[in-house]
Amino acid sequence: MRLQRLNVGQRLVAGFLVVVLCMVALTALGVIRVGQVSDRLTVINELNSVKQRYAINFRGSVHDRAIAVRDVVLAGSAQDVQAELVEIDRLAEFYADSAEELTASSPTTARSGRRSGTPTRRSSASSRPRCR
C-alpha cells in the first residue's frame, strides 16, 4: 500500500486535507440548500401576504358594515337611513370584490373545489365563543 510508505507528517497532512475538503463540500452544500429554502420562503411569504391583505379587507368590511347597521337602527331620519344603506351596499361590494380576487389569485382554492368565501362547517366544540 502507498499509504504505508508515507511518513507520519505526510499522513497527517493527507488526513487534514481530507477533513478540510469534506468541510468545504458540506459548506457549499449548506449554502446551496439555504439559498433554496430562502427562495421558497420568499414565494410563500409573498403569497401569504396577499391572502392576509384580503383577510384584513374582509374583516374591515364586515366591521364597517356592522357599524353601518347600528347607525341604520339609530338613524333619526329617512335620509340618514338611506345614506347608511348605500354605505352597506358599497361595503358588501368591496367584500365581494376581495373574495373574487382572492379566489382568482389562489391556485389551491381552485383545486379544492371550494370557494374561498364559503365558510366550512365547524364542530360544536370549535364554534363555542372563546374567552380572551
PAPA-459870 format. One record per residue (C-alpha): x, y, z; residue in three letters. Coordinates in steps of 0.05 Angstrom, whole numbers, padded with zeros to 5 digits, always signed. Layout:
REM PAPA-459870
XYZala...
REM end
This chain:
REM PAPA-459870
+00000+00000+00000met+00022+00070-00016arg-00005+00098+00050leu+00044+00057+00090gln+00103+00085+00051arg+00086+00156+00074leu+00117+00182+00137asn+00076+00208+00195val+00077+00281+00174gly+00052+00264+00104gln-00004+00221+00133arg-00025+00278+00178leu-00026+00327+00120val-00067+00278+00077ala-00117+00267+00134gly-00123+00341+00147phe-00133+00354+00073leu-00189+00303+00071val-00223+00336+00131val-00216+00405+00100val-00244+00382+00033leu-00303+00350+00068cys-00316+00415+00106met-00313+00455+00041val-00362+00407+00007ala-00410+00409+00066leu-00406+00485+00068thr-00421+00490-00006ala-00479+00442+00000leu-00506+00482+00060gly-00501+00548+00023val-00539+00519-00036ile-00593+00489+00008arg-00601+00554+00048val-00610+00591-00018gly-00664+00542-00040gln-00700+00549+00027val-00696+00624+00023ser-00726+00625-00047asp-00783+00580-00025arg-00797+00622+00037leu-00798+00685-00005thr-00851+00655-00050val-00892+00631+00009ile-00888+00699+00044asn-00908+00736-00019glu-00969+00691-00029leu-00989+00693+00044asn-00983+00768+00049ser-01033+00775-00008val-01081+00727+00027lys-01070+00765+00092gln-01088+00830+00057arg-01153+00800+00033tyr-01169+00774+00102ala-01157+00844+00130ile-01203+00872+00077asn-01257+00821+00095phe-01253+00838+00169arg-01254+00912+00156gly-01314+00907+00110ser-01353+00866+00160val-01334+00912+00217his-01354+00974+00179asp-01420+00942+00157arg-01436+00925+00230ala-01425+00998+00248ile-01469+01020+00189ala-01525+00972+00211val-01521+01002+00281arg-01525+01071+00250asp-01587+01050+00210val-01621+01029+00274val-01603+01093+00309leu-01616+01139+00249ala-01663+01196+00262gly-01686+01209+00190ser-01701+01171+00126ala-01644+01208+00093gln-01594+01182+00145asp-01621+01112+00136val-01614+01116+00061gln-01542+01141+00067ala-01524+01083+00112glu-01557+01033+00066leu-01515+01059+00008val-01453+01051+00052glu-01473+00979+00069ile-01482+00963-00005asp-01414+00994-00021arg-01381+00953+00034leu-01415+00889+00011ala-01390+00902-00060glu-01319+00913-00033phe-01324+00847+00005tyr-01348+00810-00057ala-01292+00841-00099asp-01240+00819-00049ser-01269+00749-00047ala-01267+00745-00123glu-01195+00770-00126glu-01174+00720-00072leu-01207+00663-00110thr-01174+00684-00174ala-01105+00691-00142ser-01105+00627-00103ser-01089+00563-00142pro-01102+00519-00080thr-01173+00545-00074thr-01188+00527-00146ala-01162+00456-00136arg-01202+00443-00073ser-01267+00459-00109gly-01289+00504-00052arg-01297+00578-00058arg-01253+00617-00011ser-01310+00659+00014gly-01351+00599+00034thr-01341+00581+00107pro-01331+00509+00127thr-01378+00478+00178arg-01347+00475+00247arg-01358+00424+00300ser-01398+00446+00361ser-01335+00446+00405ala-01298+00494+00359ser-01357+00540+00348ser-01362+00560+00421arg-01341+00631+00436pro-01271+00637+00463arg-01253+00677+00524cys-01195+00725+00514arg
REM end
